[in-house]
Amino acid sequence: MTSPAKAWCQCCVAGGGPAGVMLGFLLARAGLDVIVLEKHADFFRDFRGDTIHPSTQELIGELGVLPQFLQLQHQKIHELRLEFGGRPFRIADFRHLPTRSRFIALMPQWDFLDFLAEQARAYPTFKLQMATEATGLIEDGSRICGLRAQGPQGEIEIHADLCVAADGRHSILRAQAGMQPRELGAPMDVLWFELARAPDAGDQPLGRFGAGQILVTIDRGDYWQCGYVIAKDGYEALRARGLDAFRAHIAGFVPALAPSLPGLDDWDQIKLLTVQVNRLERWWRPGLLCIGDAAHAMSPIAGVGVNLAIQDAVATANEVAGPLLDAALEDQHLEKVQRRRQWPTRVTQRLQLLVQDRVISSALEDRAPRPPLALRLLDRLPPLRRISGRLIGIGVRREHIRTPDVGPS
């Protein structure tokens, strides 16, 4: 039997999503040896979050690469609009935020991750291992001191001063560490698919609410990335009614999309995203820290999950970079990361649950939807839209990059 290959680093990050790549970038930028493991061979995922909020763009600005980032193809949302029962509502205004970018950038997440990874690779201590999946923990007594992984060349053992689980809502490392999230509930799942977009299609509201129907349309230039919200566990019943019925349902709801619907001719083009909202009561064990979806799965409401994960990564780097450089990392540093990020997570999830209960659940019932009072007030009062714009665009407890930059190679 072949012995596994062995490696060492100061921090090993499982998961090449936004939290994992950003954390690896910040730590390598501070001079630490970092290995980031991504189980897929590339970043191309249909259902990854596409909204880069002003808070995240501000952090990219603090890294000094915002102009390069904004050269990537993207669409801008300066004002968030919804359509409820056929009537438009303005619910958030980002044009008055105290940030460099006063808009949400709609960008495929694979482009965002490729951009971050390219910036990180300029630092010689950053290593991103694609097609390499973390499979288990290496423990020394009660302390976690490394990871086992499976890569293209076989099994690897990576010993590290700190391991970070950024491997998503189905985190293998979290499960192996015996850490079980508390489920908060979600009344919906989402079907993701693409529809061709005509060059003259014009601007569309990001979300539409109708009788028993919710549809999100994200402008990606030559096509719409669509998210069709269904009741929790309702996919099999919807599929049993057939693809023709599904297309007719959408055409009746949004007639402007009808010309593109014939291109949706196979269920394989439709991806099911099972929505979860949960969080860990404790994010860490000695030698291991969970961040991003591994610590708290967010609802897709307002698209804040990616940006919350990025904030986690920044807070983690700010807290652990110095102790790791000094070989003095202690449990208290991991506890401080949780204390820093736990409160904004709880507040954000509480707001999402409120929207789920008051808006999503009622809209999914097969009856004429009545716009909630909050939507009517937001539409009528610009100052309220600025407040909601700040909550969505910047979030709760904004992070700033405090780690040093040792300079690229």
C-alpha positions in Angstrom: 0.0 0.0 0.0 1.4 3.4 -1.0 2.0 5.9 1.8 0.2 9.2 1.4 2.1 12.2 0.3 2.8 14.7 3.1 2.9 18.5 3.2 3.0 21.2 5.8 1.7 24.8 5.9 0.8 27.3 8.6 -2.9 27.3 7.4 -4.8 24.8 5.4 -8.1 25.9 4.0 -10.7 23.3 2.8 -12.9 24.8 0.1 -12.2 27.1 -2.8 -15.3 29.3 -2.5 -15.3 33.0 -1.7 -14.4 32.6 2.0 -11.6 30.0 1.3 -9.9 31.8 -1.5 -10.1 35.2 0.1 -8.7 33.9 3.4 -5.9 32.1 1.6 -5.1 35.3 -0.3 -5.0 37.5 2.8 -2.9 35.1 4.8 -0.4 34.6 1.9 -0.3 38.4 1.4 0.7 38.6 5.1 3.6 36.1 4.5 2.0 32.9 5.7 2.3 29.5 4.0 -1.2 28.6 2.9 -2.7 25.7 1.0 -6.3 26.0 -0.3 -8.0 22.8 -1.4 -10.9 22.9 -3.9 -12.5 19.6 -4.8 -13.6 20.6 -8.3 -11.2 21.0 -11.2 -12.5 24.5 -11.9 -14.8 27.2 -10.4 -17.6 26.7 -12.9 -20.8 26.3 -10.9 -24.3 27.2 -12.1 -25.8 28.0 -8.7 -23.0 29.9 -7.0 -23.9 33.4 -5.8 -23.5 36.1 -8.4 -24.0 39.3 -6.4 -20.9 41.2 -5.4 -22.1 43.8 -2.9 -20.6 47.2 -2.2 -19.1 45.8 1.0 -17.1 43.2 -0.9 -16.1 45.7 -3.6 -14.9 48.0 -0.8 -12.6 45.3 0.5 -11.3 44.7 -3.1 -10.6 48.4 -3.1 -8.7 48.1 0.1 -6.5 45.5 -1.6 -5.8 48.0 -4.3 -7.3 46.0 -7.2 -10.8 47.4 -7.6 -10.1 49.0 -11.0 -8.9 45.6 -12.3 -11.9 43.8 -10.8 -14.3 46.2 -12.5 -12.8 45.5 -15.9 -14.4 42.1 -15.7 -17.8 41.8 -17.4 -20.6 42.6 -15.0 -23.9 44.4 -14.7 -24.7 47.1 -12.1 -27.7 47.4 -9.8 -27.9 50.9 -8.3 -31.4 50.4 -7.1 -33.1 47.1 -6.1 -36.6 46.7 -7.6 -39.2 44.0 -7.3 -42.5 43.4 -9.0 -45.3 42.3 -6.7 -48.6 41.3 -8.1 -47.7 43.1 -11.3 -46.8 46.3 -9.6 -43.2 47.6 -9.4 -41.6 48.4 -6.0 -38.3 50.1 -5.3 -36.9 48.6 -2.1 -33.3 49.6 -1.8 -31.1 52.4 -3.0 -27.3 51.9 -3.1 -26.4 55.3 -4.7 -25.8 57.0 -1.3 -23.5 54.5 0.3 -20.2 55.6 1.8 -18.3 53.2 -0.4 -16.2 53.3 -3.6 -18.8 51.3 -5.5 -22.4 52.3 -5.0 -24.0 49.4 -6.7 -24.3 45.6 -6.6 -22.1 44.0 -9.3 -23.8 41.0 -11.0 -20.9 38.7 -12.0 -20.6 35.0 -12.4 -18.9 33.7 -9.3 -16.4 31.7 -11.3 -15.1 35.0 -12.7 -14.8 36.5 -9.2 -13.0 33.4 -7.9 -10.6 33.3 -10.8 -9.8 36.9 -10.2 -9.1 36.4 -6.5 -7.0 33.3 -7.2 -5.0 35.2 -9.8 -4.2 38.0 -7.3 -3.3 35.4 -4.7 -0.9 33.5 -7.0 1.3 36.5 -7.1 2.4 35.6 -3.6 4.8 32.6 -3.5 3.4 31.2 -0.2 -0.1 30.7 -1.7 -0.9 27.3 -3.1 -4.3 26.4 -4.6 -4.8 22.7 -5.2 -7.7 22.0 -7.6 -9.4 18.7 -7.9 -8.4 18.0 -4.3 -11.0 17.2 -1.7 -10.5 17.3 2.1 -11.7 14.0 3.4 -10.8 13.9 7.0 -9.0 15.4 10.0 -5.7 14.6 11.6 -5.9 14.8 15.3 -3.3 14.9 18.1 -5.2 14.3 21.3 -8.0 16.9 21.4 -6.3 19.2 18.9 -6.7 19.1 15.1 -3.3 19.4 13.5 -4.0 18.7 9.8 -6.2 17.4 7.0 -6.4 14.3 4.9 -7.2 14.9 1.2 -7.7 13.1 -2.0 -6.1 14.6 -5.1 -5.3 13.6 -8.7 -2.1 11.9 -7.5 -3.7 10.1 -4.6 -4.0 10.6 -0.8 -2.3 13.6 0.8 -1.7 14.4 4.5 -1.3 18.1 5.2 -0.2 19.1 8.6 -1.0 22.7 9.6 -1.0 25.0 12.6 -4.6 26.0 11.7 -7.2 24.2 9.6 -10.2 26.1 8.2 -13.4 24.5 7.1 -14.7 26.7 4.3 -16.2 23.7 2.5 -19.8 24.8 2.4 -23.1 23.8 3.9 -22.4 20.1 3.5 -19.0 20.4 5.2 -17.2 17.1 5.6 -14.7 18.6 8.1 -17.5 20.0 10.2 -19.2 16.7 10.4 -16.0 14.8 11.2 -15.3 17.3 14.0 -18.7 16.4 15.5 -20.1 19.9 14.9 -23.8 20.0 14.1 -25.6 23.2 12.9 -28.9 24.3 14.3 -31.5 24.3 11.5 -33.6 27.5 11.4 -35.8 26.4 8.5 -36.6 27.6 5.0 -40.0 27.3 3.2 -38.5 27.2 -0.3 -36.0 25.7 -2.7 -34.8 27.2 -6.0 -34.6 26.0 -9.5 -31.7 27.5 -11.5 -31.7 27.7 -15.3 -30.7 29.9 -18.2 -32.8 31.6 -20.8 -31.5 33.5 -23.9 -31.7 37.2 -23.6 -32.3 39.4 -26.6 -30.0 42.4 -27.0 -32.9 44.8 -26.7 -34.5 43.0 -23.7 -34.0 46.1 -21.6 -33.9 46.3 -17.8 -36.0 43.9 -15.7 -36.8 43.8 -12.0 -34.6 41.4 -10.1 -37.5 39.5 -8.6 -41.2 39.0 -9.4 -43.8 37.8 -7.0 -47.2 36.5 -8.3 -49.9 34.1 -7.1 -47.9 31.0 -6.1 -44.9 32.1 -8.1 -41.6 33.8 -7.5 -39.0 34.3 -10.3 -35.6 35.9 -10.1 -33.9 37.1 -13.3 -30.2 38.0 -13.2 -28.9 39.9 -16.3 -25.8 38.2 -17.7 -25.6 40.0 -20.9 -26.7 37.5 -23.5 -28.8 35.3 -21.2 -30.9 35.5 -18.1 -29.8 33.4 -15.1 -33.2 32.5 -13.7 -34.1 31.3 -10.2 -37.6 29.9 -9.9 -38.6 29.7 -6.2 -40.7 26.7 -5.3 -42.2 25.4 -2.0 -39.8 23.3 0.1 -39.6 19.7 -1.3 -41.9 20.6 -4.2 -39.6 19.7 -7.0 -40.7 16.2 -7.7 -44.4 17.2 -7.9 -43.5 20.0 -10.2 -41.4 17.7 -12.4 -44.2 15.1 -12.5 -46.4 17.7 -14.2 -44.0 17.9 -17.1 -41.6 20.4 -18.7 -44.4 21.7 -21.0 -46.4 22.7 -18.0 -43.4 24.3 -16.3 -42.7 26.4 -19.4 -46.3 27.4 -19.8 -46.4 28.4 -16.1 -43.4 30.8 -16.6 -44.7 32.1 -19.9 -48.0 33.0 -18.2 -46.2 34.7 -15.4 -43.6 36.6 -17.4 -44.8 36.9 -21.1 -41.6 38.7 -22.0 -39.7 35.4 -21.4 -41.9 33.3 -23.6 -39.8 33.6 -26.8 -36.8 32.1 -24.9 -38.6 29.2 -23.3 -38.4 26.7 -26.2 -34.7 26.6 -25.5 -35.5 25.1 -22.1 -36.1 21.6 -23.5 -34.5 19.2 -20.9 -34.8 18.8 -17.2 -31.0 18.4 -17.1 -30.8 22.2 -17.8 -32.6 22.9 -14.5 -30.6 22.6 -11.3 -32.2 22.2 -7.9 -30.7 24.3 -5.1 -32.0 23.1 -1.7 -32.2 26.1 0.5 -31.0 25.9 4.1 -30.7 28.4 6.9 -28.6 27.2 9.8 -25.7 28.1 12.0 -23.3 26.4 14.4 -23.5 27.3 18.1 -19.7 26.9 18.3 -17.6 27.6 15.2 -14.3 26.1 16.3 -12.4 23.3 18.0 -8.7 23.5 18.9 -6.9 23.8 15.6 -10.1 24.0 13.5 -12.3 27.0 12.5 -15.5 26.9 10.4 -16.4 30.0 8.3 -18.8 30.9 5.6 -21.5 28.3 4.8 -19.8 25.8 7.0 -20.5 28.0 10.0 -23.8 29.5 8.8 -25.9 28.6 5.7 -27.8 31.7 4.6 -31.0 32.0 2.6 -30.6 33.4 -0.9 -32.7 36.4 0.1 -30.9 39.6 -1.0 -27.9 37.6 -2.1 -25.9 38.3 1.0 -24.4 34.9 1.6 -21.2 35.5 -0.5 -20.6 38.8 1.1 -21.1 37.5 4.6 -18.6 34.7 3.8 -16.0 37.3 2.6 -16.5 39.3 5.8 -15.8 36.1 7.8 -12.6 35.5 5.9 -11.4 39.1 6.5 -12.2 38.9 10.2 -10.4 35.5 10.4 -7.3 36.8 8.7 -7.2 39.9 10.9 -7.3 37.8 14.0 -5.1 34.8 13.2 -2.4 36.2 10.9 -0.2 37.6 13.6 -0.5 34.6 16.0 0.3 32.2 13.1 3.3 34.2 12.1 4.5 34.1 15.7 3.7 30.4 16.1 1.4 31.5 19.0 -2.1 30.7 17.9 -4.4 29.8 20.7 -8.0 28.8 21.1 -8.9 32.4 22.2 -8.1 33.7 18.8 -10.6 31.3 17.2 -13.2 32.2 19.8 -12.6 35.9 19.0 -13.4 35.3 15.3 -16.7 33.7 16.3 -17.6 36.5 18.7 -16.8 39.0 16.0 -18.9 37.4 13.3 -21.6 35.6 15.3 -23.7 38.7 15.9 -23.9 39.9 12.3 -24.8 36.4 11.2 -27.6 36.2 13.7 -29.0 39.6 12.8 -28.9 38.8 9.1 -30.5 35.4 9.5 -33.2 36.9 11.7 -34.0 39.4 8.9 -34.0 36.7 6.3 -36.4 34.5 8.4 -38.7 37.5 8.8 -38.8 37.9 5.0 -39.3 34.2 4.6 -42.2 34.1 7.0 -43.9 37.4 6.0 -43.3 37.5 2.2 -41.9 34.3 0.7 -44.3 31.9 2.4 -47.4 33.9 1.6 -46.4 34.5 -2.0 -45.9 30.8 -2.5 -49.5 30.2 -1.6 -51.7 30.0 -4.6 -53.6 33.2 -4.1 -53.3 36.8 -5.2 -50.4 38.3 -3.3 -50.8 41.4 -1.3 -47.8 43.7 -1.0 -46.6 43.9 2.6 -46.7 47.2 4.3 -42.9 47.3 4.5 -42.7 47.1 0.6 -45.2 49.9 0.2 -43.3 52.2 2.7 -40.0 51.5 1.1 -41.4 52.4 -2.3 -42.9 55.6 -1.1 -40.1 56.9 1.2 -36.6 57.4 -0.3 -34.9 57.6 3.2 -36.1 54.2 4.0 -34.7 52.8 0.8 -31.3 54.3 1.7 -31.5 52.4 5.1 -32.4 49.1 3.4 -29.6 49.8 0.8 -27.1 50.1 3.6 -28.3 46.9 5.3 -28.1 44.9 2.0 -25.1 46.6 0.5 -22.9 46.9 3.5 -24.5 44.6 6.1 -24.1 44.4 9.8 -20.6 45.0 11.3 -18.5 45.9 8.3 -15.0 44.5 8.2 -11.8 46.2 7.0 -8.5 44.5 6.0 -5.9 44.9 8.8 -3.4 42.3 7.7 -0.1 43.5 6.3 1.1 43.1 2.7 4.6 41.6 2.4 4.5 42.2 -1.4 4.2 39.7 -4.2 7.1 37.9 -5.7 
